[in-house]
Amino acid sequence: MLFLAISCTSEMKKAEGPDTKKMLDYCVTKTVATMNSLTAADSLPRNIYPGQTKWNKVNIYDWTSGFWPGILWYAYEVSGDTAILSKAKKFTASLRGVLSVPVDNHDIGFMFYCSYGNGFRLTKDSAYHKILLTAADSLATLYNPKVGTILSWPAMRAKMNWPHNTIIDNMINLEILFWASKNGGNESHYDIAVKHAETCMNTLVRPDFTTFHVAVFDTTDGHFIKGVTHQGYADSSLWARGQAWAIYGYTMCFRETSKPGFLETARKLADVFLARLPEDGIPYWDFDCPAIPDAPKDASAAAIAASGLLELSGLVNDEAAKGKYKNAAIGLLAKLSTPEYLSGEQNQAFLIHSTGHKPNGTEIDASINYADYYYLEALLRLKKIENE
């Protein structure tokens, strides 16, 4: 039971969170069961559809390929189990092939920082350090200095007639650039990450601190052409996971730079997300979907937001704000840690009821690897806060 300040007054309100140890043990048990069912290290869990019990797999070039190794690293961090460590090393090593082909994926940060990044953090393996620097260099090749952002989805330029596009998800990929700039890599990666975040703050982030999914730019002079959606309901709607990526990304950018504009943006993005949550506390896939309350939920958006909010609570100065964001994160985790959102015996994942790409008709009401990754990360962050 945690007691947190949740208002600007001295009033204290009781906030009951999940049993953190119990839920971490649940995640470790599930992870071990999945890893014992896998054979090929280059075939990685991605999703489980309703009615299925086992993971559908993807290869190392899928943008989500880093999440399964990342889950293994977090499970090892929780448990100290050397069998999990061995598998974490095995599945992480499989991703090296991604750097052997021409760079066409803006999600190198997701792929390598979740896998090799966590691996280096926990083992200090110099080989991991070297690969992380190479991955950061590869990601930086997609940066367009005229626009001031990293190109997302290179193939979309021809398909959609977009000269240069950047998606809100790309905020998370900046972390590997910040890390590299401070750990023996090219120091200009820091400047790229900062400029990308600043440009997105003035384009992808709307004046009311909701977010577009995609920003389209001209490449002649770099001006912002328009904001559109790809995975949300409409160009003007608020795609839930996009808002969660933004909260997490700008919080991380403030941690890395101490620039007050990034903190202000993270807080206002968080305030919008929290104000728009439905009564049961878990967002629908898009806050503006006209099918609400019969629209699909997105547990992944809740998990990403919870992890970002926990970090945000540790970066703000005033106690009321600390309590507000921590309490909100605990509320999200508490809801995710109920039978309504835990897979239990249904399938191999931690969580159910995530939505990947509703307009495309894919991963709707499914279990998805990044929902599990950020749920486990958030639980770890909460456990560390509880232990302080």
Secondary structure, 3 states (H helix, E strand, C coil): CEEEECCCCCCEEEECCCCHHHHHHHHHHHHHHHHCCCCCCCCEEEEECCCCCCCEEECCCCCCCCHHHHHHHHHHHHHCCHHHHHHHHHHHHHHHHHHHCCCCCCCHHHHHHHHHHHHHHHHCCHHHHHHHHHHHHHHHCCEECCCCEECCCCCHHHHHCCCEEEEHHHHHHHHHHHHHHHCCCCCHHHHHHHHHHHHHHCCCECCCCCECCEEEECCCCCCEEEEECCCCCCCCCCEHHHHHHHHHHHHHHHHHHCCHHHHHHHHHHHHHHHHCCCCCCCCECECCCCCCCCCCECHHHHHHHHHHHHHHHCCCCCHHHHHHHHHHHHHHHHHHCCCCCECCCCCCCCECCECCECCCCECCCEEEHHHHHHHHHHHHHHHHHHHC
